Amino acid sequence: MAQVSGSADVPDMGRRQFMNLLTFGAITGTALGGLYPVVRYFIPPSSGRAGGGLNAKDALGNDIVVSEFLANHNAGDRTLTQGFKGDPTYVVVTEDQAIASYGINAVCTHLGCVVPWNAGQNKYICPCHGSQYDATGKVVRGPAPLSLALVHAESVDDKLVFTTWTEKDFRTDKDPWWT
């Protein structure tokens, strides 16, 4: 008796593979479609610029407009803003009523506390364990092992933009530890 290559009851392998692929595609597409809004909820939209810049944000999450910021702040002021990775970053107003070319990350290098500016002592003093940093964020008293991180701050189209600091740290003349 001759062997029959196929049966009417059993679909050939091509049809079976097609149905498996179609089922897998439908399930995967549905799952990804359901996950997309969840992912967008937990990852905020980027307001970055080409070249790695990031618009600095105020306490309400609005972009900082340089002209308005300078009109409302005095020389020597240090104001917390939202910088890279959402870290609090100080914007410094210089004596000539301009924004300093650098911003200072306010996260203590010892335990990660936010370091407030103490205008009376002209330095940043960590409330957790007493680390102290000078007006530029250089560590002057431990237990913090390192100075506060820096970012470049510049005005682009009247918006304050932070960019990554990659060159030598002007306070220590060493390569930055935070890159």
Secondary structure, DSSP 8 states (H G I E B T S, - for coil): ----S--SSS--HHHHHHHHHHHHHHHHHHHHHHHHHHHHHHS----B-TTS-EE-B-TTS-B-BHHHHHHT--TT-EEEEE-GGG-EEEEEE-TTSSEEEEEEE-B-TTT--B--EETTTTEEE-TTT--EE-TTS-EEESS--S---EEEEEEETTEEEEEE--S-BTTTTB--TT-
